[in-house]
Amino acid sequence: MSNNSNFWIVTDLDGTLMDENYDISPAKETLKWLAKLSIPVIPCTSKTASEVRYFRNENKLLDPFIVENGSAIYGSHANQIDEWELILGRSYKQLRQVLSSLSNDVSFNLTPLNDLKTNEIHNLTGLAGYEISRALDRHWSVPFLNPPENIYEKIMFYCNKYNVHIFKGNRMSHLLCVNSHKGKAVNKLKEYLQKPNVRIIALGDSQNDLPLLEYADISIVIPGRNGPNKYLTDGINRGEFILANAPHAVGWADSVKSIILNNVDI
Ligand SMILES: [Mg+2]
């Protein structure tokens, strides 16, 4: 990263910058404006590195990116070809074993996304073809089908036993090592790039964004069509999180513009 901005925008993708059809078009002008101002936009997502590399190319983003819910961080070296990598998580293989053990503990078969048939993944995610291959290219977390609420409560009880945590997303849940979440990943990136004083503007929409929103200096909750996620309402009510005025890319662009205009000398 070649700039000296005092701010980083760290953003979730699914449900935050992207709507349910993965569209970000209402935010594209704002992304160009941020690029002109040399303000980094750092994706911080449950998506895989393969998916985010594709997304960055499509949207001409050059800044580092945090994947698999904070389990790994990547960035481009100056030649924009080679990448560096920081790992916070545990391997996919180890986590798969934990998911099997959890299934035994709660007597319910927790189904990993990667075990589904292509058409089932398409029905769940709306993804197709290469998009599915990129989404299955997991290394540091295990997404699995959302279990019923009573089973979800039970598995949360067993997380300590295996040093893992579980975040429930809109489409699926994610199992990851207890040492990795989005907030820890941003902190690690600050250390790695030696930017202890950079201010974090974070945007998220779901429970898995809570560690990021709690860590950030300015935290924005992007609502869905029916309002904000239930796990984020406490932070909004306490005045710690700002609720965007519209869902997805529209709310994203409005919030980012107003914060930058109020905080940065342009
Ligand atoms: Mg999301």
Residues whose N, C-alpha, C, O or C-beta is under 5 A from the ligand:
A	BS01	MG	D12 L13 D14 G15 T16 D205 S206
